[in-house]
């Protein structure tokens, strides 16, 4: 199948499947009812992220059969992504104890790492470090953190969708400008899968993503970043830069809550983006602002790193410093009484 046609089919499947899932959620009363920990004020169906999962997983065997991606990559994404989506779907429909969810997350991570060969050597200031078996440990924690932080950051209308689209488009541009355009196929297909869902999820959202979709996006984006590093270690730095908004807000918030002694597994509204959405009384304004940060700041820094105008570590610090300042400005991780500050 021609790649252009495949992209069109994927966005079509995602668009139609999201509509069908909305009807299913309404019929089964799978509704997020606002409470004290919510960032929304209107009861809204959830679970629409399954459309992203179905449309993207449908495309993977096609991409592998046509040699657009290699089979180990397809198997890594099919197994890990599908498994994490199933766990999220079950959790959306009931509840899975945190310890069992974490065990499932690590099993999915190790599956992906097995197929992509673990973590590629890391280049730091010109020195290359081959991590060997330790790379599987670091990689597993990275994948599990990414899928969980993506879940944490899926808290206002359109945000997780916009982030995935911006990161994938940014990565595709980085690949193209560095002469590795073939690597852009998988991110572009994921972009189309998310775009079909975003039609229903853009503020004001008609359906929410749910854990099945957010966890799936987190681990897929993380696997794509680790796989790209096998082509060139600089791509991992680029991906970490592109994912900066979510990484900084989620990590900064988690650290502050840990230091304060909070039960970090409990729901809360203390992420920077949540404070911002309440301050400006708009999900749309925050979602659009984060898209602008991605495309106007993080993508250019990522390009400078890949084109070797900036060292990867220097580029990462340059990209993250303003994000950390924004996290301070919008009280990320503070007690919610700071909301009126």
ZADO-1210 file (C-alpha; in nm, 4 decimals, padded with zeros to 6 digits):
<atoms>
<atom x="00.0000" y="00.0000" z="00.0000" code="UNK" pos="1"/>
<atom x="00.1279" y="00.3471" z="-00.0907" code="UNK" pos="2"/>
<atom x="00.2321" y="00.5374" z="00.2236" code="UNK" pos="3"/>
<atom x="00.0072" y="00.8352" z="00.1418" code="UNK" pos="4"/>
<atom x="-00.2930" y="00.6042" z="00.1096" code="UNK" pos="5"/>
<atom x="-00.2010" y="00.4313" z="00.4340" code="UNK" pos="6"/>
<atom x="-00.1875" y="00.7650" z="00.6164" code="UNK" pos="7"/>
<atom x="-00.5344" y="00.8497" z="00.4815" code="UNK" pos="8"/>
<atom x="-00.6720" y="00.5104" z="00.5870" code="UNK" pos="9"/>
<atom x="-00.5245" y="00.5426" z="00.9363" code="UNK" pos="10"/>
<atom x="-00.6753" y="00.8872" z="01.0001" code="UNK" pos="11"/>
<atom x="-01.0085" y="00.7627" z="00.8651" code="UNK" pos="12"/>
<atom x="-01.0103" y="00.4559" z="01.0917" code="UNK" pos="13"/>
<atom x="-00.9190" y="00.6686" z="01.3922" code="UNK" pos="14"/>
<atom x="-01.1856" y="00.9290" z="01.3183" code="UNK" pos="15"/>
<atom x="-01.4662" y="00.6766" z="01.2700" code="UNK" pos="16"/>
<atom x="-01.3558" y="00.4515" z="01.5554" code="UNK" pos="17"/>
<atom x="-01.3512" y="00.7448" z="01.7981" code="UNK" pos="18"/>
<atom x="-01.7110" y="00.8268" z="01.7070" code="UNK" pos="19"/>
<atom x="-01.8109" y="00.4639" z="01.7582" code="UNK" pos="20"/>
<atom x="-01.6289" y="00.4501" z="02.0924" code="UNK" pos="21"/>
<atom x="-01.8103" y="00.7634" z="02.2065" code="UNK" pos="22"/>
<atom x="-02.1445" y="00.5933" z="02.1413" code="UNK" pos="23"/>
<atom x="-02.0194" y="00.2825" z="02.3230" code="UNK" pos="24"/>
<atom x="-01.9044" y="00.4873" z="02.6224" code="UNK" pos="25"/>
<atom x="-02.2376" y="00.6677" z="02.6447" code="UNK" pos="26"/>
<atom x="-02.4289" y="00.3387" z="02.6196" code="UNK" pos="27"/>
<atom x="-02.2143" y="00.1741" z="02.8892" code="UNK" pos="28"/>
<atom x="-02.2053" y="00.4861" z="03.1100" code="UNK" pos="29"/>
<atom x="-01.8264" y="00.5082" z="03.0836" code="UNK" pos="30"/>
<atom x="-01.8310" y="00.8728" z="03.1846" code="UNK" pos="31"/>
<atom x="-01.5780" y="01.0893" z="03.3656" code="UNK" pos="32"/>
<atom x="-01.7881" y="01.2785" z="03.6171" code="UNK" pos="33"/>
<atom x="-01.6132" y="01.5928" z="03.7490" code="UNK" pos="34"/>
<atom x="-01.4895" y="01.5837" z="04.1077" code="UNK" pos="35"/>
<atom x="-01.2536" y="01.7845" z="04.3271" code="UNK" pos="36"/>
<atom x="-00.9527" y="01.6362" z="04.1474" code="UNK" pos="37"/>
<atom x="-01.0814" y="01.6936" z="03.7938" code="UNK" pos="38"/>
<atom x="-00.9751" y="01.9610" z="03.5484" code="UNK" pos="39"/>
<atom x="-01.3041" y="01.9420" z="03.3566" code="UNK" pos="40"/>
<atom x="-01.6501" y="02.0601" z="03.4578" code="UNK" pos="41"/>
<atom x="-01.8797" y="01.8638" z="03.2236" code="UNK" pos="42"/>
<atom x="-01.9403" y="01.4842" z="03.2403" code="UNK" pos="43"/>
<atom x="-01.7579" y="01.3414" z="02.9380" code="UNK" pos="44"/>
<atom x="-01.7259" y="00.9918" z="02.7850" code="UNK" pos="45"/>
<atom x="-01.3821" y="00.8313" z="02.8159" code="UNK" pos="46"/>
<atom x="-01.1860" y="00.5587" z="02.6380" code="UNK" pos="47"/>
<atom x="-01.1557" y="00.7218" z="02.2962" code="UNK" pos="48"/>
<atom x="-00.7811" y="00.6566" z="02.2873" code="UNK" pos="49"/>
<atom x="-00.8579" y="00.2990" z="02.1850" code="UNK" pos="50"/>
<atom x="-00.9151" y="00.4430" z="01.8360" code="UNK" pos="51"/>
<atom x="-00.5514" y="00.5572" z="01.8282" code="UNK" pos="52"/>
<atom x="-00.4396" y="00.2118" z="01.9356" code="UNK" pos="53"/>
<atom x="-00.6475" y="00.0246" z="01.6755" code="UNK" pos="54"/>
<atom x="-00.5581" y="00.2481" z="01.3820" code="UNK" pos="55"/>
<atom x="-00.1842" y="00.2528" z="01.4578" code="UNK" pos="56"/>
<atom x="-00.1563" y="-00.1186" z="01.5295" code="UNK" pos="57"/>
<atom x="-00.3467" y="-00.1904" z="01.2074" code="UNK" pos="58"/>
<atom x="-00.0797" y="-00.0011" z="01.0132" code="UNK" pos="59"/>
<atom x="00.2251" y="-00.1685" z="01.1675" code="UNK" pos="60"/>
<atom x="00.2076" y="-00.5059" z="00.9841" code="UNK" pos="61"/>
<atom x="00.1412" y="-00.3194" z="00.6600" code="UNK" pos="62"/>
<atom x="00.4502" y="-00.1060" z="00.7154" code="UNK" pos="63"/>
<atom x="00.6594" y="-00.4132" z="00.7961" code="UNK" pos="64"/>
<atom x="00.5337" y="-00.6158" z="00.4968" code="UNK" pos="65"/>
<atom x="00.6169" y="-00.3264" z="00.2641" code="UNK" pos="66"/>
<atom x="00.9616" y="-00.2819" z="00.4276" code="UNK" pos="67"/>
<atom x="00.8751" y="00.0708" z="00.5418" code="UNK" pos="68"/>
<atom x="00.9847" y="-00.0388" z="00.8906" code="UNK" pos="69"/>
<atom x="01.1744" y="-00.3468" z="01.0047" code="UNK" pos="70"/>
<atom x="00.9857" y="-00.6395" z="01.1592" code="UNK" pos="71"/>
<atom x="01.1639" y="-00.6222" z="01.4988" code="UNK" pos="72"/>
<atom x="01.0435" y="-00.2639" z="01.5311" code="UNK" pos="73"/>
<atom x="00.6896" y="-00.3627" z="01.4351" code="UNK" pos="74"/>
<atom x="00.6899" y="-00.6499" z="01.6864" code="UNK" pos="75"/>
<atom x="00.8248" y="-00.4234" z="01.9608" code="UNK" pos="76"/>
<atom x="00.5444" y="-00.1721" z="01.9052" code="UNK" pos="77"/>
<atom x="00.2720" y="-00.4315" z="01.8507" code="UNK" pos="78"/>
<atom x="00.3565" y="-00.6294" z="02.1624" code="UNK" pos="79"/>
<atom x="00.4406" y="-00.3500" z="02.4054" code="UNK" pos="80"/>
<atom x="00.1874" y="-00.1007" z="02.2744" code="UNK" pos="81"/>
<atom x="-00.0944" y="-00.3537" z="02.2500" code="UNK" pos="82"/>
<atom x="-00.0228" y="-00.4954" z="02.5956" code="UNK" pos="83"/>
<atom x="-00.0101" y="-00.1540" z="02.7633" code="UNK" pos="84"/>
<atom x="-00.3328" y="-00.0554" z="02.5858" code="UNK" pos="85"/>
<atom x="-00.5062" y="-00.3701" z="02.7150" code="UNK" pos="86"/>
<atom x="-00.3949" y="-00.2970" z="03.0714" code="UNK" pos="87"/>
<atom x="-00.5150" y="00.0616" z="03.0366" code="UNK" pos="88"/>
<atom x="-00.8472" y="-00.0518" z="02.8883" code="UNK" pos="89"/>
<atom x="-00.9073" y="-00.2899" z="03.1793" code="UNK" pos="90"/>
<atom x="-00.8158" y="-00.0161" z="03.4249" code="UNK" pos="91"/>
<atom x="-01.0540" y="00.2254" z="03.2483" code="UNK" pos="92"/>
<atom x="-01.3361" y="-00.0277" z="03.2929" code="UNK" pos="93"/>
<atom x="-01.2588" y="-00.1194" z="03.6524" code="UNK" pos="94"/>
<atom x="-00.9456" y="-00.1027" z="03.8625" code="UNK" pos="95"/>
<atom x="-00.6109" y="-00.2812" z="03.8598" code="UNK" pos="96"/>
<atom x="-00.3955" y="-00.2531" z="04.1707" code="UNK" pos="97"/>
<atom x="-00.0932" y="-00.0271" z="04.1226" code="UNK" pos="98"/>
<atom x="00.1598" y="-00.3073" z="04.1842" code="UNK" pos="99"/>
<atom x="00.0042" y="-00.5247" z="03.9117" code="UNK" pos="100"/>
<atom x="-00.0112" y="-00.2331" z="03.6699" code="UNK" pos="101"/>
<atom x="00.3570" y="-00.1625" z="03.7342" code="UNK" pos="102"/>
<atom x="00.4487" y="-00.5274" z="03.6781" code="UNK" pos="103"/>
<atom x="00.2565" y="-00.5226" z="03.3497" code="UNK" pos="104"/>
<atom x="00.4296" y="-00.1995" z="03.2479" code="UNK" pos="105"/>
<atom x="00.7765" y="-00.3445" z="03.3058" code="UNK" pos="106"/>
<atom x="00.6902" y="-00.6633" z="03.1184" code="UNK" pos="107"/>
<atom x="00.5792" y="-00.4555" z="02.8195" code="UNK" pos="108"/>
<atom x="00.8968" y="-00.2481" z="02.8419" code="UNK" pos="109"/>
<atom x="01.1243" y="-00.5532" z="02.8424" code="UNK" pos="110"/>
<atom x="00.9336" y="-00.6982" z="02.5457" code="UNK" pos="111"/>
<atom x="01.0047" y="-00.3830" z="02.3448" code="UNK" pos="112"/>
<atom x="01.3687" y="-00.3692" z="02.4524" code="UNK" pos="113"/>
<atom x="01.4203" y="-00.7331" z="02.3527" code="UNK" pos="114"/>
<atom x="01.3084" y="-00.6649" z="01.9955" code="UNK" pos="115"/>
<atom x="01.4940" y="-00.3371" z="01.9459" code="UNK" pos="116"/>
<atom x="01.8136" y="-00.4671" z="02.1083" code="UNK" pos="117"/>
<atom x="01.8090" y="-00.2624" z="02.4279" code="UNK" pos="118"/>
<atom x="01.9530" y="00.0857" z="02.4435" code="UNK" pos="119"/>
<atom x="02.1962" y="00.2064" z="02.1799" code="UNK" pos="120"/>
<atom x="02.5321" y="00.3490" z="02.2891" code="UNK" pos="121"/>
<atom x="02.4978" y="00.7006" z="02.4317" code="UNK" pos="122"/>
<atom x="02.7209" y="00.9843" z="02.3125" code="UNK" pos="123"/>
<atom x="02.8036" y="01.2475" z="02.5751" code="UNK" pos="124"/>
<atom x="03.0370" y="01.5327" z="02.4781" code="UNK" pos="125"/>
<atom x="03.2007" y="01.3160" z="02.2133" code="UNK" pos="126"/>
<atom x="03.2454" y="01.0128" z="02.4389" code="UNK" pos="127"/>
<atom x="03.0460" y="00.7007" z="02.3498" code="UNK" pos="128"/>
<atom x="02.9231" y="00.4743" z="02.6279" code="UNK" pos="129"/>
<atom x="02.8050" y="00.1229" z="02.5471" code="UNK" pos="130"/>
<atom x="02.5582" y="00.0336" z="02.8203" code="UNK" pos="131"/>
<atom x="02.5320" y="-00.3400" z="02.7479" code="UNK" pos="132"/>
<atom x="02.2913" y="-00.5279" z="02.9748" code="UNK" pos="133"/>
<atom x="02.2602" y="-00.2212" z="03.2003" code="UNK" pos="134"/>
<atom x="02.0959" y="-00.0499" z="02.9058" code="UNK" pos="135"/>
<atom x="01.8011" y="-00.2864" z="02.9430" code="UNK" pos="136"/>
<atom x="01.7545" y="-00.1710" z="03.3030" code="UNK" pos="137"/>
<atom x="01.7804" y="00.1987" z="03.2207" code="UNK" pos="138"/>
<atom x="01.5652" y="00.1514" z="02.9122" code="UNK" pos="139"/>
<atom x="01.2945" y="-00.0293" z="03.1081" code="UNK" pos="140"/>
<atom x="01.2698" y="00.2486" z="03.3660" code="UNK" pos="141"/>
<atom x="01.2665" y="00.5079" z="03.0882" code="UNK" pos="142"/>
<atom x="00.9828" y="00.3319" z="02.9031" code="UNK" pos="143"/>
<atom x="00.7774" y="00.2815" z="03.2207" code="UNK" pos="144"/>
<atom x="00.8262" y="00.6416" z="03.3294" code="UNK" pos="145"/>
<atom x="00.7308" y="00.7713" z="02.9854" code="UNK" pos="146"/>
<atom x="00.4074" y="00.5735" z="02.9682" code="UNK" pos="147"/>
<atom x="00.3108" y="00.6806" z="03.3206" code="UNK" pos="148"/>
<atom x="00.4016" y="01.0448" z="03.2780" code="UNK" pos="149"/>
<atom x="00.1965" y="01.0537" z="02.9600" code="UNK" pos="150"/>
<atom x="-00.0958" y="00.9280" z="03.1650" code="UNK" pos="151"/>
<atom x="-00.0321" y="01.1990" z="03.4261" code="UNK" pos="152"/>
<atom x="-00.0179" y="01.4698" z="03.1600" code="UNK" pos="153"/>
<atom x="-00.3437" y="01.3662" z="02.9947" code="UNK" pos="154"/>
<atom x="-00.5501" y="01.5947" z="03.2147" code="UNK" pos="155"/>
<atom x="-00.7009" y="01.8681" z="02.9964" code="UNK" pos="156"/>
<atom x="-00.8750" y="01.8652" z="02.6599" code="UNK" pos="157"/>
<atom x="-00.6511" y="01.7984" z="02.3617" code="UNK" pos="158"/>
<atom x="-00.3182" y="01.8229" z="02.5455" code="UNK" pos="159"/>
<atom x="-00.1910" y="01.4646" z="02.5126" code="UNK" pos="160"/>
<atom x="-00.3044" y="01.4545" z="02.1499" code="UNK" pos="161"/>
<atom x="-00.1400" y="01.7834" z="02.0563" code="UNK" pos="162"/>
<atom x="00.1819" y="01.6826" z="02.2312" code="UNK" pos="163"/>
<atom x="00.2014" y="01.3522" z="02.0408" code="UNK" pos="164"/>
<atom x="00.1363" y="01.5241" z="01.7080" code="UNK" pos="165"/>
<atom x="00.3932" y="01.7981" z="01.7687" code="UNK" pos="166"/>
<atom x="00.6580" y="01.5506" z="01.8839" code="UNK" pos="167"/>
<atom x="00.6009" y="01.3175" z="01.5879" code="UNK" pos="168"/>
<atom x="00.5958" y="01.6001" z="01.3317" code="UNK" pos="169"/>
<atom x="00.9074" y="01.7469" z="01.4925" code="UNK" pos="170"/>
<atom x="01.0852" y="01.4100" z="01.4848" code="UNK" pos="171"/>
<atom x="00.9855" y="01.3596" z="01.1208" code="UNK" pos="172"/>
<atom x="01.1305" y="01.6988" z="01.0294" code="UNK" pos="173"/>
<atom x="01.4500" y="01.6194" z="01.2228" code="UNK" pos="174"/>
<atom x="01.4823" y="01.2917" z="01.0297" code="UNK" pos="175"/>
<atom x="01.4206" y="01.4611" z="00.6960" code="UNK" pos="176"/>
<atom x="01.6669" y="01.7444" z="00.7533" code="UNK" pos="177"/>
<atom x="01.9376" y="01.5011" z="00.8705" code="UNK" pos="178"/>
<atom x="01.9000" y="01.2727" z="00.5680" code="UNK" pos="179"/>
<atom x="01.7116" y="00.9878" z="00.7396" code="UNK" pos="180"/>
<atom x="01.3644" y="01.0499" z="00.6013" code="UNK" pos="181"/>
<atom x="01.2795" y="00.6777" z="00.6033" code="UNK" pos="182"/>
<atom x="01.2657" y="00.6881" z="00.9839" code="UNK" pos="183"/>
<atom x="00.9767" y="00.9358" z="00.9649" code="UNK" pos="184"/>
<atom x="00.7224" y="00.6784" z="00.8444" code="UNK" pos="185"/>
<atom x="00.6206" y="00.5416" z="01.1858" code="UNK" pos="186"/>
<atom x="00.5926" y="00.8864" z="01.3531" code="UNK" pos="187"/>
<atom x="00.3836" y="01.0159" z="01.0611" code="UNK" pos="188"/>
<atom x="00.1470" y="00.7176" z="01.0851" code="UNK" pos="189"/>
<atom x="00.1125" y="00.7792" z="01.4592" code="UNK" pos="190"/>
<atom x="00.0403" y="01.1451" z="01.3822" code="UNK" pos="191"/>
<atom x="-00.2513" y="01.0420" z="01.1612" code="UNK" pos="192"/>
<atom x="-00.3831" y="00.8004" z="01.4246" code="UNK" pos="193"/>
<atom x="-00.3848" y="01.0778" z="01.6844" code="UNK" pos="194"/>
<atom x="-00.5227" y="01.3377" z="01.4426" code="UNK" pos="195"/>
<atom x="-00.8394" y="01.1368" z="01.3823" code="UNK" pos="196"/>
<atom x="-00.8961" y="01.1208" z="01.7581" code="UNK" pos="197"/>
<atom x="-00.8115" y="01.4900" z="01.8074" code="UNK" pos="198"/>
<atom x="-01.1122" y="01.5904" z="01.5947" code="UNK" pos="199"/>
<atom x="-01.3245" y="01.4624" z="01.8858" code="UNK" pos="200"/>
<atom x="-01.0839" y="01.5571" z="02.1652" code="UNK" pos="201"/>
<atom x="-00.9941" y="01.9179" z="02.0796" code="UNK" pos="202"/>
<atom x="-01.1304" y="02.1603" z="02.3408" code="UNK" pos="203"/>
<atom x="-01.4105" y="02.1365" z="02.4318" code="UNK" pos="204"/>
<atom x="-01.3582" y="01.7589" z="02.4199" code="UNK" pos="205"/>
<atom x="-01.6458" y="01.5305" z="02.3222" code="UNK" pos="206"/>
<atom x="-01.4537" y="01.2266" z="02.4507" code="UNK" pos="207"/>
<atom x="-01.1434" y="01.1681" z="02.6625" code="UNK" pos="208"/>
<atom x="-00.8467" y="00.9490" z="02.5770" code="UNK" pos="209"/>
<atom x="-00.8432" y="00.7256" z="02.8853" code="UNK" pos="210"/>
<atom x="-00.5521" y="00.5203" z="03.0195" code="UNK" pos="211"/>
<atom x="-00.5582" y="00.2848" z="02.7211" code="UNK" pos="212"/>
<atom x="-00.4675" y="00.5681" z="02.4867" code="UNK" pos="213"/>
<atom x="-00.2361" y="00.7747" z="02.7048" code="UNK" pos="214"/>
<atom x="-00.0242" y="00.4814" z="02.8233" code="UNK" pos="215"/>
<atom x="-00.0068" y="00.3525" z="02.4666" code="UNK" pos="216"/>
<atom x="00.1165" y="00.6873" z="02.3352" code="UNK" pos="217"/>
<atom x="00.3745" y="00.7157" z="02.6121" code="UNK" pos="218"/>
<atom x="00.5368" y="00.3804" z="02.5481" code="UNK" pos="219"/>
<atom x="00.5172" y="00.4069" z="02.1672" code="UNK" pos="220"/>
<atom x="00.6873" y="00.7474" z="02.1654" code="UNK" pos="221"/>
<atom x="00.9542" y="00.6172" z="02.4040" code="UNK" pos="222"/>
<atom x="01.0192" y="00.3059" z="02.1923" code="UNK" pos="223"/>
<atom x="01.0467" y="00.5210" z="01.8791" code="UNK" pos="224"/>
<atom x="01.3060" y="00.7364" z="02.0546" code="UNK" pos="225"/>
<atom x="01.5191" y="00.4396" z="02.1650" code="UNK" pos="226"/>
<atom x="01.4957" y="00.2719" z="01.8267" code="UNK" pos="227"/>
<atom x="01.6064" y="00.5893" z="01.6466" code="UNK" pos="228"/>
<atom x="01.9217" y="00.6028" z="01.8604" code="UNK" pos="229"/>
<atom x="02.0461" y="00.2846" z="01.6911" code="UNK" pos="230"/>
<atom x="02.0625" y="00.4816" z="01.3660" code="UNK" pos="231"/>
<atom x="02.2402" y="00.7753" z="01.5287" code="UNK" pos="232"/>
<atom x="02.2836" y="00.8379" z="01.9056" code="UNK" pos="233"/>
<atom x="02.2062" y="01.2063" z="01.8504" code="UNK" pos="234"/>
<atom x="01.8445" y="01.1189" z="01.7755" code="UNK" pos="235"/>
<atom x="01.7859" y="01.0184" z="02.1375" code="UNK" pos="236"/>
<atom x="01.8872" y="01.3673" z="02.2484" code="UNK" pos="237"/>
<atom x="01.6543" y="01.5134" z="01.9877" code="UNK" pos="238"/>
<atom x="01.3608" y="01.3038" z="02.1102" code="UNK" pos="239"/>
<atom x="01.4260" y="01.3968" z="02.4742" code="UNK" pos="240"/>
<atom x="01.4224" y="01.7617" z="02.3688" code="UNK" pos="241"/>
<atom x="01.0999" y="01.7232" z="02.1698" code="UNK" pos="242"/>
<atom x="00.9305" y="01.5492" z="02.4652" code="UNK" pos="243"/>
<atom x="01.0527" y="01.8204" z="02.7021" code="UNK" pos="244"/>
<atom x="00.7176" y="01.9774" z="02.7943" code="UNK" pos="245"/>
<atom x="00.5777" y="01.6520" z="02.9314" code="UNK" pos="246"/>
<atom x="00.9062" y="01.5279" z="03.0804" code="UNK" pos="247"/>
<atom x="00.9766" y="01.8505" z="03.2709" code="UNK" pos="248"/>
<atom x="00.6246" y="01.9124" z="03.4024" code="UNK" pos="249"/>
<atom x="00.5666" y="01.5511" z="03.5102" code="UNK" pos="250"/>
<atom x="00.9133" y="01.4978" z="03.6608" code="UNK" pos="251"/>
<atom x="00.9232" y="01.8366" z="03.8332" code="UNK" pos="252"/>
<atom x="00.5774" y="01.7750" z="03.9822" code="UNK" pos="253"/>
<atom x="00.6652" y="01.4224" z="04.0954" code="UNK" pos="254"/>
<atom x="00.9872" y="01.5342" z="04.2680" code="UNK" pos="255"/>
<atom x="00.8101" y="01.8137" z="04.4559" code="UNK" pos="256"/>
<atom x="00.5320" y="01.5810" z="04.5696" code="UNK" pos="257"/>
<atom x="00.7822" y="01.3152" z="04.6799" code="UNK" pos="258"/>
<atom x="00.9804" y="01.5696" z="04.8815" code="UNK" pos="259"/>
<atom x="00.6594" y="01.6843" z="05.0474" code="UNK" pos="260"/>
<atom x="00.5654" y="01.3269" z="05.1368" code="UNK" pos="261"/>
<atom x="00.2506" y="01.3104" z="04.9222" code="UNK" pos="262"/>
<atom x="00.1038" y="00.9783" z="04.8141" code="UNK" pos="263"/>
<atom x="00.2181" y="01.0132" z="04.4553" code="UNK" pos="264"/>
<atom x="-00.0102" y="00.7378" z="04.3272" code="UNK" pos="265"/>
<atom x="-00.3204" y="00.9387" z="04.4249" code="UNK" pos="266"/>
<atom x="-00.4980" y="01.1669" z="04.1777" code="UNK" pos="267"/>
<atom x="-00.4185" y="01.5381" z="04.2030" code="UNK" pos="268"/>
<atom x="-00.4355" y="01.8658" z="04.0123" code="UNK" pos="269"/>
<atom x="-00.0903" y="02.0057" z="04.0827" code="UNK" pos="270"/>
<atom x="00.0794" y="01.9768" z="03.7426" code="UNK" pos="271"/>
<atom x="00.1909" y="02.3041" z="03.5922" code="UNK" pos="272"/>
<atom x="-00.0432" y="02.2699" z="03.2950" code="UNK" pos="273"/>
<atom x="-00.3374" y="02.2157" z="03.5350" code="UNK" pos="274"/>
<atom x="-00.2581" y="02.5319" z="03.7292" code="UNK" pos="275"/>
<atom x="-00.2238" y="02.7176" z="03.3985" code="UNK" pos="276"/>
<atom x="-00.5601" y="02.5944" z="03.2704" code="UNK" pos="277"/>
<atom x="-00.7285" y="02.7159" z="03.5910" code="UNK" pos="278"/>
<atom x="-00.5421" y="03.0463" z="03.5870" code="UNK" pos="279"/>
<atom x="-00.6470" y="03.1233" z="03.2301" code="UNK" pos="280"/>
<atom x="-00.9801" y="02.9388" z="03.2646" code="UNK" pos="281"/>
<atom x="-00.9207" y="02.7711" z="02.9317" code="UNK" pos="282"/>
<atom x="-00.8046" y="02.4278" z="02.8220" code="UNK" pos="283"/>
<atom x="-00.7733" y="02.5499" z="02.4640" code="UNK" pos="284"/>
<atom x="-00.5372" y="02.8369" z="02.5483" code="UNK" pos="285"/>
<atom x="-00.2972" y="02.6076" z="02.7371" code="UNK" pos="286"/>
<atom x="-00.3094" y="02.3331" z="02.4738" code="UNK" pos="287"/>
<atom x="-00.2391" y="02.5791" z="02.1913" code="UNK" pos="288"/>
<atom x="00.0387" y="02.7462" z="02.3943" code="UNK" pos="289"/>
<atom x="00.2094" y="02.4098" z="02.4480" code="UNK" pos="290"/>
<atom x="00.1845" y="02.3362" z="02.0759" code="UNK" pos="291"/>
<atom x="00.3576" y="02.6695" z="02.0130" code="UNK" pos="292"/>
<atom x="00.6332" y="02.5897" z="02.2655" code="UNK" pos="293"/>
<atom x="00.6920" y="02.2599" z="02.0905" code="UNK" pos="294"/>
<atom x="00.7040" y="02.3910" z="01.7366" code="UNK" pos="295"/>
<atom x="00.8698" y="02.7303" z="01.7953" code="UNK" pos="296"/>
<atom x="01.1196" y="02.6348" z="02.0655" code="UNK" pos="297"/>
<atom x="01.1815" y="02.2628" z="02.1099" code="UNK" pos="298"/>
<atom x="01.1809" y="02.1623" z="01.7421" code="UNK" pos="299"/>
<atom x="01.4391" y="02.4303" z="01.6462" code="UNK" pos="300"/>
<atom x="01.6641" y="02.3267" z="01.9371" code="UNK" pos="301"/>
<atom x="01.6296" y="01.9624" z="01.8329" code="UNK" pos="302"/>
<atom x="01.7318" y="02.0543" z="01.4777" code="UNK" pos="303"/>
<atom x="02.0392" y="02.2425" z="01.6036" code="UNK" pos="304"/>
<atom x="02.1444" y="01.9332" z="01.7987" code="UNK" pos="305"/>
<atom x="02.0958" y="01.6933" z="01.5073" code="UNK" pos="306"/>
<atom x="02.2810" y="01.9280" z="01.2715" code="UNK" pos="307"/>
<atom x="02.5633" y="01.9326" z="01.5326" code="UNK" pos="308"/>
<atom x="02.5491" y="02.3049" z="01.5986" code="UNK" pos="309"/>
<atom x="02.4823" y="02.2113" z="01.9603" code="UNK" pos="310"/>
<atom x="02.6052" y="01.9193" z="02.1678" code="UNK" pos="311"/>
<atom x="02.3206" y="01.6921" z="02.2797" code="UNK" pos="312"/>
<atom x="02.3652" y="01.7647" z="02.6523" code="UNK" pos="313"/>
<atom x="02.3954" y="02.1388" z="02.5915" code="UNK" pos="314"/>
<atom x="02.0883" y="02.1343" z="02.3683" code="UNK" pos="315"/>
<atom x="01.8885" y="01.9425" z="02.6287" code="UNK" pos="316"/>
<atom x="01.9806" y="02.1923" z="02.9011" code="UNK" pos="317"/>
<atom x="01.9064" y="02.4861" z="02.6725" code="UNK" pos="318"/>
<atom x="01.5659" y="02.3393" z="02.5882" code="UNK" pos="319"/>
<atom x="01.4742" y="02.2497" z="02.9460" code="UNK" pos="320"/>
<atom x="01.5777" y="02.5650" z="03.1356" code="UNK" pos="321"/>
<atom x="01.2792" y="02.7744" z="03.0133" code="UNK" pos="322"/>
<atom x="01.0497" y="02.4766" z="03.0790" code="UNK" pos="323"/>
<atom x="01.1723" y="02.4511" z="03.4381" code="UNK" pos="324"/>
<atom x="01.1127" y="02.8254" z="03.4809" code="UNK" pos="325"/>
<atom x="00.7585" y="02.7777" z="03.3508" code="UNK" pos="326"/>
<atom x="00.7116" y="02.4905" z="03.5960" code="UNK" pos="327"/>
<atom x="00.8068" y="02.7292" z="03.8776" code="UNK" pos="328"/>
<atom x="00.5848" y="03.0047" z="03.7417" code="UNK" pos="329"/>
<atom x="00.2814" y="02.7789" z="03.7227" code="UNK" pos="330"/>
<atom x="00.3402" y="02.6142" z="04.0629" code="UNK" pos="331"/>
<atom x="00.4032" y="02.2619" z="03.9311" code="UNK" pos="332"/>
<atom x="00.3947" y="02.0205" z="04.2251" code="UNK" pos="333"/>
<atom x="00.2872" y="02.2786" z="04.4836" code="UNK" pos="334"/>
<atom x="-00.0073" y="02.2309" z="04.7155" code="UNK" pos="335"/>
<atom x="-00.3252" y="02.3311" z="04.5400" code="UNK" pos="336"/>
<atom x="-00.3825" y="02.6220" z="04.7760" code="UNK" pos="337"/>
<atom x="-00.1136" y="02.7945" z="04.5644" code="UNK" pos="338"/>
<atom x="-00.3748" y="02.8038" z="04.2904" code="UNK" pos="339"/>
<atom x="-00.4796" y="03.1535" z="04.3890" code="UNK" pos="340"/>
<atom x="-00.1266" y="03.2856" z="04.4211" code="UNK" pos="341"/>
</atoms>
